[in-house]
Amino acid sequence: MKRKWKSSQSAGRSEEGFTLIELLVTLSVTSVSVLLFSAALTQLITVRNQTNDDRQIEWHLFLNQLEYDMHDTVLMDVVSNRIRMREVKDGEIQSDVIAYNLNTNKRYVRTRNGAGQQLMLMQIEAMSLKRIGNQIQISVTFQNGETYSGRIKVVENV
């Protein structure tokens, strides 16, 4: 009597399921993927916080510069996105004009007599300037959605 052995299957081994090595490789790949995603997310949060801090510094420097320029000047006009003023020296109004304008590149710049441009604010989506009594109300929305607003007191020098 002859016995027939099945040669397609080895004794004690099933063809279904995963081997231990396959599970370890899958676990390693998943762990590395999660680690890389975590590092990228941490970097993104750091960059976002730094950008927010830089924007706040930029905003406060702008307000300080505008307030400084408004001393010893006479306000000429305030329109939707422009402020113009003339310097006052020794009680006399000078011909020098200091202007703050929104240019075509969505940047708010300071000019003196129409020449040169000192960059004040960048990446502006919308801007609104209004004179309310003895104050100028400024509202700015940046391209990333952040909105800042402030008021500066107007002092009549003449």
FENNORFEN-V652569 format. One record per pair of residues at least 12 apart in sequence whose C-alpha atoms are under 10 Angstrom apart, sorted by the first residue. I is the first residue (numbers start at 0). J is the second residue. Records with the same first field share a line. If there is no record, write none. Layout:
I->J  J
//
This chain:
51->143  145
54->120  121  141  145  147
55->147
57->119  120  121
58->119  120  121  139  147  148  149
59->149
60->119  120
61->107  108  109  118  119  120
62->119  137  148  149  150  151
63->151
64->109  119
65->82  97  98  99  109  119  151
66->150  151  152  153
68->84  85  86  97  98
69->83  84  85  86  97  151  152  153  154  155  156
70->86  87  153  154  155  156
71->84  85  86  87  88  89  90  92  154  155  156  157
72->84  85  86  87  88  91  92  93  95  96  97  153  154  155  156  157
73->85  86  87  92  93  96  153  154  155  156  157
74->86  96  97  153  154  155  156
75->96  97  98
76->98  130
77->98  99  128  129  130  135
78->100  127  128  129  130
79->100  101  126  127  128  129  130  137
80->99  100  101  102  107  125  126  127  128  129  137  138  139
81->98  99  100  101  102  107  108  109  126  127  128  129
82->97  98  99  100  101  109  128  129  130  135
83->96  97  98  99  100  109  110  111
84->96  97  98  99  111
85->97  98  111  112
86->156
87->156  157
90->156  157
91->156  157
92->156  157
94->112
95->111  112  113
96->110  111  112  113
97->109  110  111  112  113  114
98->110  111  112  113  116
99->111  116  117  118  119
100->116  119
101->119  120  121  123  125  126
102->116  123
104->121  122  123
105->120  121  122  123  124  125  126  141  142
106->118  119  120  121  122  123  124
107->119  120  121  122  123  126
108->120  121
120->139  141
121->141  142
122->140  141  142  143
123->139  140  141  142  143  144  145  146
124->139  140  141  142  143  144  145  146
125->138  139  140  141  142  144  146
126->138  139  140  141  146  147  148
127->139  140  148
128->148  149  150
129->150
130->150  151  152  153
131->150  152  153
132->152  153
133->150  151  152  153  154  155
134->149  150  151  152  153  154
135->149  150  151  152  153
136->148  149  150  151  152
137->149  150  151
138->150
//
